[in-house]
Amino acid sequence: MDLQLADLVTIGVLVVLEGLLSADNALVLAVMILGLPRRDQKKALRYGLVGAFAFRIAATLLATYFIQMGWVKILGGCYLLYLTAQHFLQGGSAEDRSRIRPAQAWLGLTALWATVVKVELVNIAFSVDSILVAVAMSRKFWVVLTGGLLGIVAIRVVIGQLLTLVRRYPTIVDGAFIIIAWVGIKLLVEYLNAAGVIHFEIDKWLSLALIGIIFTIAYLRARRKGPVPDDDPRSDEAAVLLADNHSS
């Protein structure tokens, strides 16, 4: 293996870029995982991490073909817009919407595994940009792969922190879904631009700045309403709702 100082620098840059490109990814995945009881959230993160590793290795090996998979963005964008519409149209007050809905079984899978599958599908939609940027920065397979895998680990740490934050301030969920809607729109615009349907694109730094502004406003609003004590049953709404369903 031809190891050079430039390779180590490139790996460091790739980890940072992975974090920047996946900031919205972390928030989307955190909201999806919140629907599980707290005891299953770590499992979903762990299984999702394994799946993300496997997908990153395969996509890096097939980077030449992966560039043709821009269509996954339109599917991912539509799914994120569907999640947002479902959240805001389900009725009830802002306080009702802040109650985390329990994850549901899907296609014969348990709630846990259904969530893991959905997490992996969203991972694929978000990975297009980061993998193509990595391949453009280095032609060495091990450099691209190392930077990508370390970046995935960093993002999973961020997701864990976001889970804690949203459990503490559940009213932040509305802001999170506004960001999810924006991310869905961004993915659709990127696909339409790549397909030649439209001839403009959303600047990544502008997108990150907007996400930061929305998240800050939602966080300050949630702080004004006050935190939910960690020992309060509402801090794990999914577990409470599941328990109610089992006892009824």
C-alpha positions as CSV (number, residue, x, y, z in Angstrom):
1,M,0.0,0.0,0.0
2,D,1.4,3.3,-1.1
3,L,0.9,5.5,2.0
4,Q,1.7,9.3,1.6
5,L,1.0,12.3,3.8
6,A,-1.3,13.6,1.1
7,D,-3.5,10.5,1.6
8,L,-3.9,11.1,5.3
9,V,-4.8,14.7,4.6
10,T,-7.3,13.6,2.0
11,I,-8.9,11.1,4.5
12,G,-9.3,13.9,7.0
13,V,-10.9,16.2,4.4
14,L,-13.3,13.4,3.4
15,V,-14.4,12.9,7.0
16,V,-15.2,16.6,7.3
17,L,-17.0,16.6,4.0
18,E,-19.0,13.6,5.0
19,G,-20.1,15.5,8.1
20,L,-21.1,18.6,6.1
21,L,-22.8,16.7,3.3
22,S,-24.6,14.4,5.8
23,A,-25.7,17.0,8.4
24,D,-29.3,16.8,7.1
25,N,-29.0,13.0,6.8
26,A,-28.3,12.8,10.6
27,L,-31.4,14.8,11.5
28,V,-33.7,12.8,9.2
29,L,-32.4,9.4,10.5
30,A,-32.7,10.6,14.1
31,V,-36.4,11.5,13.6
32,M,-37.0,8.1,12.0
33,I,-35.4,6.2,14.8
34,L,-37.3,8.2,17.5
35,G,-40.4,6.2,16.7
36,L,-38.9,3.1,18.3
37,P,-38.8,2.4,22.1
38,R,-35.6,3.7,23.6
39,R,-34.3,0.2,24.1
40,D,-34.5,-0.4,20.3
41,Q,-33.0,2.9,19.2
42,K,-29.4,1.8,19.8
43,K,-30.1,-1.5,18.0
44,A,-31.5,0.4,15.0
45,L,-28.4,2.7,15.0
46,R,-26.1,-0.4,15.3
47,Y,-27.8,-2.3,12.5
48,G,-28.0,0.8,10.4
49,L,-24.3,1.3,10.8
50,V,-23.5,-2.2,9.6
51,G,-25.7,-1.7,6.6
52,A,-24.1,1.7,5.8
53,F,-20.7,0.2,6.0
54,A,-21.7,-2.6,3.6
55,F,-23.3,-0.2,1.2
56,R,-20.4,2.2,1.2
57,I,-17.9,-0.6,0.4
58,A,-20.1,-1.8,-2.5
59,A,-20.8,1.7,-3.8
60,T,-17.1,2.6,-3.7
61,L,-16.2,-0.5,-5.6
62,L,-18.9,0.3,-8.2
63,A,-18.4,4.1,-8.2
64,T,-18.4,4.2,-12.0
65,Y,-21.8,2.6,-12.2
66,F,-23.1,4.3,-9.0
67,I,-22.9,7.7,-10.8
68,Q,-25.8,6.5,-12.9
69,M,-28.0,6.1,-9.8
70,G,-29.1,9.7,-9.5
71,W,-32.7,8.5,-9.8
72,V,-32.6,7.4,-6.1
73,K,-32.7,11.1,-5.2
74,I,-36.2,11.5,-6.6
75,L,-37.4,8.5,-4.6
76,G,-35.7,9.8,-1.5
77,G,-37.1,13.3,-2.0
78,C,-40.6,12.1,-2.5
79,Y,-40.4,9.9,0.6
80,L,-39.2,12.7,2.8
81,L,-42.0,15.0,1.6
82,Y,-44.4,12.2,2.3
83,L,-43.1,12.0,5.9
84,T,-43.5,15.7,6.4
85,A,-47.0,15.8,5.0
86,Q,-48.0,12.9,7.2
87,H,-46.6,14.7,10.3
88,F,-48.4,18.0,9.7
89,L,-51.7,16.6,8.3
90,Q,-52.3,14.1,11.0
91,G,-54.2,16.6,13.0
92,G,-54.1,17.9,16.5
93,S,-52.2,20.8,18.1
94,A,-48.5,21.5,18.1
95,E,-48.2,19.6,21.4
96,D,-49.9,16.6,19.9
97,R,-47.5,16.6,17.0
98,S,-44.6,16.7,19.3
99,R,-45.6,13.3,20.6
100,I,-43.3,10.8,18.8
101,R,-45.4,8.3,16.9
102,P,-44.4,4.7,17.5
103,A,-42.8,2.9,14.6
104,Q,-45.1,0.5,12.7
105,A,-44.6,-2.9,11.3
106,W,-44.1,-2.8,7.5
107,L,-44.1,-5.5,4.7
108,G,-44.2,-8.3,7.3
109,L,-41.3,-6.9,9.3
110,T,-41.3,-5.9,12.9
111,A,-41.2,-2.2,13.8
112,L,-37.5,-2.4,14.5
113,W,-36.5,-4.1,11.3
114,A,-38.9,-1.9,9.2
115,T,-37.2,1.1,10.7
116,V,-33.8,-0.3,9.9
117,V,-34.8,-0.9,6.3
118,K,-36.2,2.6,5.9
119,V,-33.0,4.0,7.4
120,E,-30.9,2.1,4.9
121,L,-33.1,3.4,2.0
122,V,-32.6,6.9,3.1
123,N,-28.9,6.3,3.5
124,I,-28.7,5.3,-0.1
125,A,-30.4,8.5,-1.2
126,F,-28.1,10.7,0.8
127,S,-24.9,8.8,-0.1
128,V,-24.9,9.8,-3.8
129,D,-23.2,13.2,-3.2
130,S,-20.6,12.1,-0.6
131,I,-19.4,9.1,-2.6
132,L,-19.0,11.0,-5.9
133,V,-17.1,13.8,-4.1
134,A,-14.9,11.2,-2.4
135,V,-14.1,9.5,-5.7
136,A,-13.3,12.9,-7.3
137,M,-10.8,13.7,-4.6
138,S,-8.8,10.5,-4.7
139,R,-8.4,7.5,-7.1
140,K,-7.1,5.3,-4.3
141,F,-9.7,2.9,-3.2
142,W,-8.5,2.5,0.4
143,V,-8.3,6.3,0.8
144,V,-11.9,6.8,-0.4
145,L,-13.2,3.9,1.6
146,T,-11.4,4.9,4.9
147,G,-12.6,8.5,4.7
148,G,-16.2,7.4,4.0
149,L,-16.3,4.8,6.8
150,L,-14.9,7.2,9.4
151,G,-17.4,9.8,8.2
152,I,-20.2,7.3,8.8
153,V,-19.0,6.7,12.3
154,A,-18.9,10.4,13.0
155,I,-22.5,10.9,11.7
156,R,-23.8,8.1,13.9
157,V,-22.3,9.9,16.9
158,V,-24.2,13.0,15.8
159,I,-27.4,11.1,15.5
160,G,-27.0,9.8,19.1
161,Q,-26.7,13.4,20.3
162,L,-29.7,14.5,18.3
163,L,-31.8,11.7,19.8
164,T,-31.0,12.9,23.2
165,L,-31.8,16.5,22.3
166,V,-35.2,15.7,20.8
167,R,-36.2,13.4,23.7
168,R,-35.3,16.3,26.0
169,Y,-37.1,18.9,23.9
170,P,-39.9,17.1,22.0
171,T,-41.4,20.3,20.6
172,I,-38.4,20.5,18.4
173,V,-39.9,17.8,16.2
174,D,-41.9,20.4,14.1
175,G,-38.7,22.1,13.1
176,A,-37.1,18.8,12.3
177,F,-39.9,18.0,9.8
178,I,-39.6,21.4,8.2
179,I,-35.9,20.6,7.6
180,I,-36.9,17.2,6.3
181,A,-39.3,18.8,3.8
182,W,-36.5,21.2,2.7
183,V,-34.1,18.2,2.2
184,G,-36.7,16.4,0.2
185,I,-37.1,19.5,-2.1
186,K,-33.3,19.8,-2.4
187,L,-33.0,16.1,-3.5
188,L,-35.7,16.6,-6.1
189,V,-34.1,19.8,-7.5
190,E,-30.7,18.0,-7.7
191,Y,-32.3,15.1,-9.7
192,L,-34.2,17.5,-12.1
193,N,-31.0,19.5,-12.6
194,A,-29.0,16.4,-13.4
195,A,-31.7,15.2,-15.8
196,G,-31.6,18.6,-17.6
197,V,-35.3,19.4,-16.7
198,I,-34.2,22.6,-14.8
199,H,-31.0,24.6,-15.1
200,F,-30.3,25.7,-11.6
201,E,-29.2,24.0,-8.5
202,I,-29.3,24.8,-4.7
203,D,-25.9,25.9,-3.3
204,K,-24.8,23.4,-0.6
205,W,-23.6,26.1,1.7
206,L,-26.9,28.0,1.3
207,S,-28.8,24.8,2.1
208,L,-26.7,24.1,5.2
209,A,-27.2,27.7,6.4
210,L,-30.9,27.4,6.0
211,I,-31.0,24.1,7.9
212,G,-28.9,25.7,10.7
213,I,-31.3,28.7,10.9
214,I,-34.5,26.5,11.0
215,F,-32.9,24.2,13.6
216,T,-31.8,27.1,15.7
217,I,-35.3,28.7,15.7
218,A,-36.9,25.3,16.5
219,Y,-34.4,24.8,19.3
220,L,-34.9,28.2,20.9
221,R,-38.7,27.8,20.7
222,A,-38.4,24.4,22.4
223,R,-36.1,25.8,25.1
224,R,-38.7,28.5,25.8
225,K,-41.3,25.8,26.4
226,G,-38.9,24.0,28.7
227,P,-37.3,20.5,28.7
228,V,-39.1,17.3,29.5
229,P,-37.4,15.6,32.5
230,D,-35.5,12.5,31.5
231,D,-37.5,10.4,34.1
232,D,-40.8,11.8,32.7
233,P,-42.7,9.1,30.8
234,R,-43.1,11.6,27.9
235,S,-39.4,11.5,27.3
236,D,-39.9,8.1,25.7
237,E,-43.3,8.6,24.1
238,A,-42.9,5.6,21.8
239,A,-42.4,3.1,24.6
240,V,-45.5,4.6,26.4
241,L,-47.7,4.4,23.4
242,L,-46.6,0.8,22.6
243,A,-47.3,-0.2,26.2
244,D,-50.7,1.3,26.0
245,N,-51.4,-0.6,22.7
246,H,-50.3,-3.9,24.3
247,S,-52.4,-3.4,27.3
248,S,-55.6,-2.5,25.4
